[in-house]
């Protein structure tokens, strides 16, 4: 009389692709990586593709739970490796989707040659995709956008920004202030040091927002995300290079 497993099945071509992408990530991630569920089984037929995961009890994190967030995201940084920002999959997608003029060339110039320590990147790291157990353990679900060598910081930016937009319905000015408070916080600065992104945090925030607008194109929150991108670009123009 207790749930044991969860089965995710895709019938349409798009759904089957998403299941396959999540399966591929979970199969490749190192065993017992903190915060990542175990892949129990997989199934494929002419009609569908499916995977099974351990059932994870708990609720979405609330503000009182978020003290655990830095520890989790820091554990996903691989400080033994270096990767060029421009060589990451998400950056390549952004390069393909972003306009040839405007903000992207400015950011590409600022980050040219920049090496960071890669991080596991979820791609939609937000409270609705996270379960917190009674003991305070975080488990992150829905890994169809997962990357083993992602850009450090992007998941943290996503958590703060998208929670503010979709849950808090915060005005752009308040969101901008929240982002700046995050970047100046001790927890984030320690994380940024481990990830090798200290000194280019603002450029990475703008790149994350541009990626959301140009690549992800969310069905909800698109307009506020674009407004925040424009506001922070204007706010940080001198520091990050203002596009003409």
VEXDREN-2710 file (C-alpha; in Angstrom, 1 decimal):
% VEXDREN-2710
k/r/px/py/pz
1/UNK/0.0/0.0/0.0
2/UNK/2.9/2.4/-0.6
3/UNK/4.1/3.8/-3.9
4/UNK/7.4/2.3/-5.1
5/UNK/8.1/3.6/-8.6
6/UNK/7.0/6.1/-11.1
7/UNK/6.6/5.3/-14.8
8/UNK/6.9/8.0/-17.5
9/UNK/5.7/7.0/-20.9
10/UNK/5.7/8.8/-24.2
11/UNK/3.3/8.0/-27.1
12/UNK/3.7/10.9/-29.5
13/UNK/7.0/11.3/-31.4
14/UNK/7.8/14.4/-29.3
15/UNK/7.0/12.7/-26.0
16/UNK/9.1/9.7/-27.0
17/UNK/12.0/11.9/-27.8
18/UNK/11.8/13.6/-24.4
19/UNK/11.7/10.2/-22.6
20/UNK/14.7/9.1/-24.6
21/UNK/16.6/12.3/-23.7
22/UNK/15.9/11.8/-20.0
23/UNK/16.8/8.1/-20.2
24/UNK/20.1/8.9/-21.9
25/UNK/21.0/11.5/-19.2
26/UNK/20.1/9.3/-16.3
27/UNK/22.0/6.4/-17.8
28/UNK/25.1/8.5/-18.2
29/UNK/25.2/10.4/-14.9
30/UNK/27.6/8.9/-12.4
31/UNK/25.9/6.5/-10.0
32/UNK/24.7/8.0/-6.7
33/UNK/25.1/11.6/-7.9
34/UNK/23.4/13.6/-5.2
35/UNK/19.9/14.9/-6.1
36/UNK/19.5/12.7/-9.2
37/UNK/16.9/9.8/-9.1
38/UNK/17.9/6.2/-10.0
39/UNK/16.8/4.8/-13.4
40/UNK/15.1/1.6/-12.5
41/UNK/14.1/0.3/-15.9
42/UNK/13.4/1.3/-19.5
43/UNK/11.0/0.0/-22.2
44/UNK/10.5/0.7/-25.9
45/UNK/8.1/-0.7/-28.4
46/UNK/6.6/0.3/-31.7
47/UNK/3.9/2.3/-29.8
48/UNK/5.8/4.0/-26.9
49/UNK/8.9/4.6/-25.0
50/UNK/9.0/4.5/-21.2
51/UNK/11.2/4.7/-18.2
52/UNK/10.7/3.9/-14.5
53/UNK/12.2/5.8/-11.6
54/UNK/12.1/5.2/-7.8
55/UNK/9.2/7.0/-6.3
56/UNK/10.4/10.1/-4.4
57/UNK/8.2/11.2/-1.4
58/UNK/8.2/14.9/-0.4
59/UNK/7.0/18.3/-1.4
60/UNK/8.4/21.1/-3.5
61/UNK/11.0/23.2/-1.6
62/UNK/9.8/26.2/0.3
63/UNK/11.9/29.2/1.4
64/UNK/12.8/27.5/4.6
65/UNK/14.3/24.6/2.7
66/UNK/16.5/26.7/0.4
67/UNK/19.5/26.7/2.7
68/UNK/20.3/23.3/1.1
69/UNK/20.3/24.7/-2.4
70/UNK/24.0/25.9/-2.5
71/UNK/25.2/22.5/-1.2
72/UNK/23.4/20.6/-3.9
73/UNK/24.4/22.8/-6.8
74/UNK/28.0/22.9/-5.6
75/UNK/28.1/19.1/-5.5
76/UNK/27.2/19.2/-9.3
77/UNK/30.3/21.2/-10.2
78/UNK/33.3/19.1/-11.4
79/UNK/36.3/21.1/-10.3
80/UNK/38.6/18.5/-11.8
81/UNK/37.7/19.5/-15.4
82/UNK/37.8/22.7/-17.5
83/UNK/35.5/23.5/-20.4
84/UNK/35.3/26.5/-22.6
85/UNK/31.9/28.2/-22.2
86/UNK/31.7/28.4/-26.0
87/UNK/32.1/24.6/-26.2
88/UNK/29.1/23.7/-24.1
89/UNK/26.0/22.4/-25.7
90/UNK/23.7/25.1/-24.4
91/UNK/26.1/27.9/-25.7
92/UNK/26.1/26.3/-29.1
93/UNK/22.3/26.2/-29.2
94/UNK/22.3/29.8/-28.2
95/UNK/24.8/30.7/-30.9
96/UNK/22.6/29.1/-33.5
97/UNK/19.4/30.7/-32.3
98/UNK/20.5/34.2/-31.3
99/UNK/20.5/37.1/-33.8
100/UNK/23.8/37.8/-35.4
101/UNK/23.6/41.4/-34.2
102/UNK/22.6/42.7/-30.7
103/UNK/23.5/41.2/-27.4
104/UNK/24.9/37.8/-28.2
105/UNK/28.0/39.0/-30.1
106/UNK/28.8/41.3/-27.1
107/UNK/28.5/38.4/-24.7
108/UNK/30.5/36.1/-26.9
109/UNK/33.2/38.7/-27.0
110/UNK/33.2/39.2/-23.3
111/UNK/33.4/35.4/-22.7
112/UNK/35.7/34.5/-25.5
113/UNK/38.3/32.0/-24.3
114/UNK/36.6/31.8/-20.9
115/UNK/37.2/28.4/-19.2
116/UNK/34.9/27.2/-16.4
117/UNK/34.5/24.0/-14.3
118/UNK/31.5/22.3/-15.9
119/UNK/28.4/21.5/-13.8
120/UNK/25.6/19.1/-14.2
121/UNK/22.8/21.2/-15.7
122/UNK/19.1/20.4/-15.3
123/UNK/17.7/22.9/-17.6
124/UNK/14.4/23.5/-15.7
125/UNK/15.7/23.6/-12.1
126/UNK/12.7/25.0/-10.3
127/UNK/10.6/24.1/-7.2
128/UNK/8.0/22.3/-9.3
129/UNK/10.6/19.8/-10.4
130/UNK/12.1/19.2/-7.0
131/UNK/11.0/17.0/-4.1
132/UNK/12.3/17.6/-0.5
133/UNK/12.0/14.7/1.8
134/UNK/11.0/14.9/5.5
135/UNK/14.7/14.6/6.3
136/UNK/15.5/17.6/4.0
137/UNK/17.0/15.6/1.1
138/UNK/16.5/17.2/-2.3
139/UNK/15.7/15.0/-5.4
140/UNK/15.4/16.7/-8.8
141/UNK/13.0/15.3/-11.4
142/UNK/12.4/15.6/-15.1
143/UNK/15.9/15.5/-16.7
144/UNK/14.9/15.7/-20.4
145/UNK/17.1/18.8/-20.7
146/UNK/19.9/17.5/-18.6
147/UNK/23.6/18.0/-19.5
148/UNK/26.6/16.5/-17.8
149/UNK/28.8/19.4/-18.7
150/UNK/26.7/22.5/-18.5
151/UNK/27.4/26.2/-17.7
152/UNK/27.8/26.8/-13.9
153/UNK/25.2/29.2/-12.5
154/UNK/22.4/28.7/-15.0
155/UNK/20.4/26.4/-12.8
156/UNK/20.7/28.8/-9.9
157/UNK/19.7/31.7/-12.0
158/UNK/16.7/29.7/-13.4
159/UNK/15.5/28.8/-9.9
160/UNK/15.6/32.4/-8.6
161/UNK/14.2/34.1/-11.8
162/UNK/11.5/31.6/-12.9
163/UNK/10.3/31.2/-9.3
164/UNK/10.0/34.9/-9.1
165/UNK/8.1/35.2/-12.4
166/UNK/5.8/32.2/-12.3
167/UNK/5.2/31.8/-8.6
168/UNK/5.8/35.2/-7.1
169/UNK/4.6/37.3/-10.2
170/UNK/7.2/39.8/-9.2
171/UNK/7.7/43.1/-11.2
172/UNK/10.9/43.4/-13.3
173/UNK/12.6/45.8/-10.9
174/UNK/12.2/43.5/-7.9
175/UNK/13.4/40.5/-10.1
176/UNK/16.5/42.5/-11.1
177/UNK/17.2/43.3/-7.4
178/UNK/16.8/39.7/-6.5
179/UNK/19.3/38.7/-9.1
180/UNK/21.8/41.2/-7.9
181/UNK/21.3/40.1/-4.3
182/UNK/22.0/36.5/-5.4
183/UNK/25.2/37.5/-7.2
184/UNK/26.5/39.4/-4.1
185/UNK/25.6/36.7/-1.6
186/UNK/28.3/34.7/0.2
187/UNK/26.8/31.3/-0.8
188/UNK/26.8/32.2/-4.5
189/UNK/30.2/33.7/-4.5
190/UNK/31.6/30.5/-3.0
191/UNK/29.8/28.5/-5.6
192/UNK/31.1/30.9/-8.3
193/UNK/34.6/30.4/-7.1
194/UNK/34.3/26.6/-7.3
195/UNK/32.7/26.8/-10.8
196/UNK/35.3/29.3/-12.1
197/UNK/32.8/31.9/-13.0
198/UNK/33.7/34.6/-10.5
199/UNK/34.0/37.9/-12.4
200/UNK/31.7/36.9/-15.3
201/UNK/28.5/36.3/-13.4
202/UNK/26.6/39.1/-15.0
203/UNK/27.5/38.0/-18.5
204/UNK/26.3/34.5/-17.7
205/UNK/23.0/35.8/-16.3
206/UNK/22.4/37.7/-19.5
207/UNK/23.4/34.7/-21.6
208/UNK/21.0/32.5/-19.5
209/UNK/18.1/35.0/-20.1
210/UNK/18.9/35.2/-23.8
211/UNK/19.0/31.4/-24.0
212/UNK/15.6/31.3/-22.4
213/UNK/14.1/33.8/-24.9
214/UNK/15.8/32.5/-28.0
215/UNK/16.1/28.8/-27.4
216/UNK/13.7/27.6/-24.8
217/UNK/10.9/30.0/-25.6
218/UNK/8.8/29.1/-22.6
219/UNK/5.0/29.0/-23.0
220/UNK/4.6/30.8/-19.7
221/UNK/6.7/33.8/-18.5
222/UNK/8.2/34.7/-21.9
223/UNK/7.3/38.4/-21.7
224/UNK/8.6/38.9/-18.1
225/UNK/11.8/37.0/-19.0
226/UNK/12.4/39.3/-22.0
227/UNK/11.7/42.4/-19.9
228/UNK/14.2/41.2/-17.3
229/UNK/16.8/40.6/-20.0
230/UNK/16.3/44.2/-21.3
231/UNK/16.3/45.7/-17.9
232/UNK/19.5/44.0/-16.8
233/UNK/21.2/44.7/-20.1
234/UNK/20.5/48.4/-19.6
235/UNK/21.4/48.2/-15.9
236/UNK/24.7/46.5/-16.4
237/UNK/25.6/48.1/-19.8
238/UNK/28.9/49.5/-18.8
239/UNK/30.0/46.4/-17.0
240/UNK/29.0/43.9/-19.6
241/UNK/29.3/45.9/-22.8
242/UNK/26.2/47.5/-24.1
243/UNK/25.1/46.4/-27.6
244/UNK/24.7/49.2/-30.1
END
